[in-house]
Amino acid sequence: MRIGLPKESRAGETRVAITPEGARKLLKKQFSIVAEKDVGLLSGFPDSEYPSEVEWSDAKTAFAADVVLKINRPTDNEVALFKPNAVLITQIEPFRKDGLLDLLAKANVTTLGMELIPRIPRAQAMDVLSSQANISGYRSVIEAAAQYGKFFPLMMTAAGSSKPAKIMVLGAGVAGLQAVATARRLGAIVEAYDVRSEVKEQIQSLGAKFVELDIGEDGSGQGGYAKELSDAAKARLAEQLNDRLKKCDIIITTANIPGRKAPIMIPEEVVKAMRPGSVIVDLAAPTGGNCALTEPDKVVSVNGVKIIGYTNLPAMLPSEASNFYSNNLIALIDLLIADQQPVRLNLEQQDDIIKAILVTRNGDVLHP
């Protein structure tokens, strides 16, 4: 079975789906690999680091393989390059209503969505959302530190002293907890809030304060995610949270609800009441943003407050992000491999993970 590894066409993407180490693992499983030239160059992996068995070609040949591995969803033009009955494994963003899933189904491509892998113990090694969110959480703090005009920790010198930065993290999923941990390592005073009360101990274990608010309901949803709050709860949350936010030096937001626009956590009036020089890093920028004034892939300044809306923070650490993603893919492929030779993928298994990630197959769109 032949695996294709094309270069990513998304603007600003620097990651590669399979690293040289990942390629070696796939070759040991008896796959053959055809890759587009310089596929890993932006990730720090030149062609020379890949195994000699990898065949180097162009995008058309890579997309014509039996199985195509990608980071991002293909373009409409790339869909035309797939052969019938091909398998595509990527982050497919199934909630976008742009016709791509119908196009893939019409081309008879079987699509597996990496971001749909359920968060259950045996799927941890495949969990691409967690692996990439860890990187986003770390990088969000680095970006905040670069834009903030002061020290993070308490600094005392003969020339004077500087107070520690006060940071609020909104949302304590994987990205939020990593942001908390990184900010604490840098010496900041950190508070965090999440609508799910069960994350309190995790926040406290990292040395941060859990902000307890009475909003009248719990926001815990299925699969460890948050659910959308009622209008009444949203109003109570804003009433209790806004005054705290105005006093922060840095706010990092991570609140997302699968399949929905990100909730607004920082309204315009809060931004305008913050001190000039403050920073907001909006990790929900790809789904509309938690800050009312976020602009995707831009750093904007409002009354001296900088709002960072980068939509692909993992691409700013491409080598590590690629390593993590490649390992996630290999773990999934291990599950999919049939116990027979020559090597092939068995998608007929009655497995909860496979059922969850199948998006298109046999000409049909399966995702609800």
URJOGI-V362363 format. One record per backbone hydrogen bond with DSSP energy under -1.0 kcal/mol. NH is the residue of the N-H (numbers start at 1). CO is the residue of the C=O. If there is no record, write none. Layout:
BEGIN
NH,CO  NH,CO
END
This chain:
BEGIN
3,32  4,67  5,34  13,10  23,19  24,20  25,21  26,22  27,23  28,24  30,27  31,26  32,1  34,3  35,55  36,5  37,57  39,36  44,41  45,40  49,46  50,47  54,51  55,33  57,35  62,58  63,59  65,62  67,2  68,87  69,4  70,89  79,75  80,76  81,78  82,79  85,108  86,83  87,66  88,110  89,68  90,112  91,71  96,93  98,96  103,99  104,100  105,101  106,102  107,103  108,105  109,104  110,86  111,360  112,88  113,357  114,90  116,113  117,114  120,118  123,120  124,121  126,123  128,126  131,127  132,128  133,129  134,130  136,132  137,133  138,134  139,135  140,136  141,137  142,138  143,139  144,140  145,141  146,142  147,143  148,144  155,162  157,160  160,157  162,155  165,152  167,189  168,250  169,191  170,252  171,193  177,173  178,174  179,175  180,176  181,177  182,178  183,179  184,180  185,181  186,182  187,184  188,183  189,165  191,167  192,209  193,169  199,196  200,197  203,199  204,200  205,201  207,204  208,203  209,190  211,192  219,195  221,225  225,222  227,219  234,230  235,231  236,232  237,233  238,234  239,235  240,236  241,237  242,238  245,241  246,242  247,244  248,245  249,166  250,166  251,279  252,168  253,281  254,170  260,257  262,287  265,290  266,290  271,267  272,268  274,271  277,304  278,275  279,249  280,306  281,251  282,308  283,253  285,282  287,284  288,285  289,284  292,266  294,291  297,309  298,295  300,307  302,305  305,302  306,278  307,300  308,280  309,298  316,313  317,314  321,317  322,318  323,319  324,320  325,321  326,322  327,323  328,324  329,325  330,326  331,327  332,328  333,329  334,330  335,331  336,332  337,333  338,344  340,338  346,336  351,349  355,351  356,352  357,353  358,354  359,111  360,111  361,364  364,361  366,359  367,359
END
